[in-house]
Amino acid sequence: MAQQVIEVVEANTTQFKPLYTWDNEVESKIETIAQKVYGADYVEYTSNAKRQLRRIKKLGLDKLAICVAKTEKSLSDNPKLLGRPKGFSITVREIEIASGAGFLIPITGDMMRMPGLPAHPASEGIDISDDGDITGLF
């Protein structure tokens, strides 16, 4: 299988084309992702997000990549719009800077940012007996 991967890579038959260039404005990058990937009509920015956009530009971090944080239930920022809805707008409420990782995180909608936890995390099955024995770790 590894040899097949090497052959495919060396054949370079892919049609990959980035959605945006590093030099695009931050708003343009966000809007491109929202429209071309998520299917949004347009992007709105809260006053907080607009203030953060100005700060990002002032700090010279406007050439970073974009990693949008949104609800996991939809390609919109509305968890009730399931799947890939059409005719909607996305609201960027804030933009986090992850300069060490090399990207900006526009945060959309009302959600808790946390890595994907299951409905019942494994921690719910952990217990300790009166004798100090721990169960449910593995």
Summary of the structure (lengths in Angstrom):
residues: 138
radius of gyration: 20.6
end to end distance: 32.6
largest distance: 63.4
contacts: 305
relative contact order: 0.14
helix: 28%
strand: 21%
